[in-house]
Amino acid sequence: MDNTVLARRIEAAQRLMAERAIDFLFVAPSSDLIYLFGLPAHASERLALLIIPRTGRPQFVVPVLEQSRAAGREALVDIRTWEETAQPVEIVADIVRAAAGRPTIAVSDQMWSVFLVRMLEYLPDAVFVNAGGVLRELRMVKDQEELACLHRAAAMADAAWEEFVATARLTGKTERQAAEELTELRAKHGLEIHGIGICASGPNSAAPHHLTGDRVIQPGDTVIFDFGGKYQHYSADVTRTAHIGEPDAEYRRVYDIVLRANEAALAAIRPGVACQDVDRAARRVITDAGYGEYFIHRVGHGLGLDGHEEPYLVEGNTLPLRPGMVFSDEPGIYLPGRFGVRIEDAVVVTEQGGERLNHCRRDLTVME
């Protein structure tokens, strides 16, 4: 990731810190670290920590054996390494003490508690707060570099699904085998894969977060595929529902209701609309059709470096939509013990309204 982009993001973080009287922002290995530092470091028992002060240069505390991973970032931050026998929290405490007497420190969500507990011991006068407010504000609205990655990730997922529908034969395969076949196509079309996603068949399709298993797919089954992947750290997330053989009238009715709910949510999206109103638009379609009790989750979640992040499109969230926000549009109906239908697209908010990132077929799909 370009240092100019990262420097712009760090400066934006410092402006928010100044507005909120935060002296330091501590960012542990996570998607937040990728966003601000471009480093996909992994969390471990060895402390790695980006320290952003309200003013001045950030510092990156890192074990010496991982110093090379920060190569190329010296223009952005001062690198502070620690040896294997050192106590890295002492370095963190020295950095803080040198700049502030009674500091307010905002800590990212994914810092291990073992490090935070030590920091409480070393910095007894500090006030520790959650960094979610700052990081959420920074990351909810995507910049052009992020949107380009999200568009590309969605296109790769679309291409995988279209090829899967054209070539796959599902009857007699297990859910796992079907999911693995789709996974191979996702990788073929360029996505970085983490897991095989959800394949839920027959009565399992009525469980929104079914764990893909060994049930054998049979004629007459509904099959939900919830899948994605990463492109340059940014996520694709799409769900399509297929039917094995010709469906009956009830399935066709439920599928049509869910499709109309998906379209109603999209039509409700525009700048200034509250997040909850998008959920309400989709839910109204399903409720008016008599299936309200079977739509058992929010209509959407934010999408970016994480598969689930802010903003969440759910009742009670009055946050207004802003251009550049990206989230899922995924209404569903789940009839326990029978079948479920879900249709999910990624959507970006533009000045004109909602724009789908996913364009693979969402009409009723029959597979063999």
N, C-alpha and C positions, 0 to 999 in steps of 0.2 A: 504494500500500500504506500502511496506517495507521501513523503514527509510533509509536503505542503498541506495536504488534506488533514493529516494528523495534527499538525500545528494549529490549523483552523479550529479543529474540534477541541483541543486543549484550551485554546483561548476562549472559546464559548463556555467551556466548563468553568474557567476562572471568572468570567463575568457573572455566571449564576452564583458562584460561591460568594462573590462580593455582595450580590443582592441579598443573600441569605445569611450573611455573617458567618460563613464557614471558613476556617483557617486552612484546613488541609482536606484533601480528598484522597482516601486510600483505596486503590483498585487492585484487587487480587486477581489471579488467573481466572479468566471467565470471558464471556462474550464482551463484557465491558472493557476488558484489557485489549481485546482485538479492536474494538471501536476506537479507543483513545491512543493505542500504542502500536497497533498492527501486529501484535505478537500472540499467536495461539499457544501460549504456555499452558502446561497442565498443572493442576493443583496437586501438591504433595506435602510430605512432612518437612521439605526444605522451603523456607519462606521466599517467595518472589513477590514483590510489591511495588507498584507504581505510586509514587507520592507526589501529588500535585498541590503546590501551595497556592494561596489566594493570589499572590503576585510572585514573579520570579520563575526560575527554571525548575521544572519537575526533576525528581530523582527516581532512579529505578534501582531498588535493592534486589540483588540476585545472587544465588550461589555461584562461586567462581567456575564450577564445572558446567554451568549453563550460560556463562557470559557470552559465548559466541552467538547465541540465539538472538541477542540484542544488537548484533553487528549492523551498522548502518543507521542506528537510531541515536548516535552520539550528538547529532546536531539538534535533537529535540530535548534530550535529557542528560543529566549527569548519571553515569553508571557507578553504583556503589556495590562492590562485590564483597562476599564474606566467605571465609574458609570453612572447611567442614567441621572444625572444632569450635567455631565461634558461636555466639548467641546473636542472631540477626536482629532480634527485637531491640537489643542495645543500640544498634545502628539507627533503627527507626526512632528510638527515643532521643538520641543525640540530634538528629535532624530536626525534630519537633522542638526540643528545648532551645535550640540555637535561634529559633525564629519567633517563638511565642511563649508567654508565661502560663496562661490558662487557656489553651487553645480549644476550639471546637473542631472535632475531627469527624468527617462523614465517611462511613465505611461501606464498601460495596457488599451486596447481599451474599456473595459467595466466598467471602473470607472464612477460613476455618476458624472455629471457635477457640481452638487451642492457641492460636496466635493472638486473637482478640483478648483472651483472658490474660495472657502475658503482658500485653500492652496496657491493660488496666492496672497491672502491678507496677510497671515501669513508669507510667504516666498518670499518677493518681489525681493530678489536678486537671486533667483533660476531660472534656465533655465529649462523649462519643454518641453520634447520631447515625441514623440510617441514611445512606447516600441515594436511596431510591428516588427521592424527589428530583435531585439534580440529574442523575443518569437517565431517568425516565423522560425528563424534559428534553434532554439532548437527543435521545435515540428514537423517540416516537415519530418524529418527522424526518423522513429519509432525504438525504441529499442526492444529487444527480448520480454520483458514483454508486451509491447504494441501490438506487432505482434501476440502474443499468444491470447490476448483478441479479436483482430480483426478477427482472424481465427475462434475463437469460436462463435463470434456474427454472422458471415457470415454463419456458419454451421447451427445455429439455424434458421436463416431466410430461408435457403434452405429447411430445414426439414418442416417448416411451409408451404411453397409453394407446395412442393410435396404432402403433405397431403391434402391441399386445392384443388389442381387439381384433386386428386383422389376421393374426397368426396363431393365437393360443387356442388350445382345445382343453377345456377344463374338466369335463366329466371324467370321473375316475381318479382324478388327482387329489392329493390332500391339500388343505389350505396352505400348508407350508410350501409344498411344491409349486403351487400356483404363485404364491408371493415371491418365491425365489426366481421363478421365470420372469416376473415383472421386474425384479431387482436387477437381473442381468441386463435387461433392456434399459433400465435407468442408467446403469453404468455405461452401457454402450453409447448412449446419447450424451454422455459427458458429466453426469452428476456424480459427486462424491457421496458414497452411500454409508449410512450409519444405521444398520438394522434392516430388517426385511419389511417393515411396515405392518399394516393390518390387512389381513384377509379373513373375512368373517362370512361363513356360508350357512344357508338354511336358517334354523332358529338362532344360530350364533350371530346373525346379522342384526338381531334386535338388541345386542349389547354394543353400545357405541365404542367402547375401548376394549373389545374382545382381544384376548391374547391368541394370536395365530397359532393353530394347533394341527392335529393330525386327522381331523374329521375329513372324510372323503366327500368331495363335491358330487352331487347327484342331479339328474334331470329334475326340473321343477324348483331348484334352489334359487334363492336370491343370494348374490355374493357382493359384499361391499369391499372395495379396495381403497385404503387410505394410505397414501404414499408420498414420497418427496425425495429429498436429498439436498446437497449443498453445491453451490457454485461460488468459488472464492469466498467461502464462509457464510454466504447468504442462502436462505432456505427456500425450497419449494415445498408446498403443501397442498395436495389436491385429493379429493375423494370422488370416486365414481362408483355407481351401483349397476351391476349387470344381472341379467336373469338367464338361467340355463334352460333353453327351450322357450317356447311361446308362453307368456304369462297369462294369468287369468284376469278377469275384469277388476278384481279388488286391487291387485298389484298395480295395474295400469292407473287406477284412480289414485292410489297413494303416491305413485311416482309423479303423476301430473301435479298433485298438490305440492309436493316438495319442490318440484321445478318452479312452480309459480311463486312459492315462498322465496326461493333463491333469487328470482327475478325481482320480487317486491323489495327485498333487502337492497339489491343493487340500485333500484330506482329511488330509494330513500336517501342514498348517500350524496351528500353535498357539503361544502364547507359551512360550519356553524351549526349543523344538526347534531343533537346530542347522541352519544353512542347508544344509549338505551332506545332511541327512536328507531334505529336500524333493526334492533332485535324485535321491537314491537311490530314493525312492518311485516317481517317474516312470520312472526307468531300469530298475527291477526289472520293471515291466510289459512294457516293450519287450524287455528281454533274455530274459525268460521266454517271450516269443512268438517268439524266434529272430531278432530284428532288432537286437540290441544294438550290433553294429558299425556300424550305419547311423544311430545317434543320436550325432551328432558334435559337439555343443556342450552347454554347461551348460543347465540347465532354466530359469534365470531371472536377471534383472538388476534392480537397483533402478530406480525410476521417480519422477521429480519435476520439478524445474526442468530437469534433463537427461534425455535419453531413455535413457541408460545411466549409472547411478551406484550407489553402495553401497545395500544389500548385494547381493552376488552369490551366487546359489544354485548352488554348484559343489562338487564333491568337494574336501575339504581345508579348507573354510571352516567352522569350528566355532562361529562367532559365533551366539549364541542369538537367536531371533526375539523381537521386542518389539512390543506393540500400537502401531499407528501406522506401522509399516514398510509400504512399498508396493513391489511388484515384479511382474515378469512371470512367468507360468506358461506356458511354451512348448516342450513336447516336440515332437520331430519325427523322422521317418524319411525318409532320403534314399537312394534306389536309383540309383547313378550311371548316367547315360545313359538313364534310364527316367523316373522321376518321384519327387516328394517330397510329403510331407504335413506341415504344421505347423499347430497350433492354439494361439493365444496370447491370453491374457486378462491384464489387470491385476488384482492381488489386494491387499487390505489386510489386515494382521494385526489381529484384534480379540481381546478377552479370551476370546471363545467359539471362535475359530479363524479360518480364512481366509474372507474375503468378496469375491466377485468384484465388480469395478467395471464390467466389460463383461457385457452381457446379450444381445447380438445372437446370432442363431442359430448354434449350433456343430454341429448335426447335419449329416449328409452333404448337401451342396448340389449340385444339378445345374443348370447354366445352359445357355443356347443359344449 
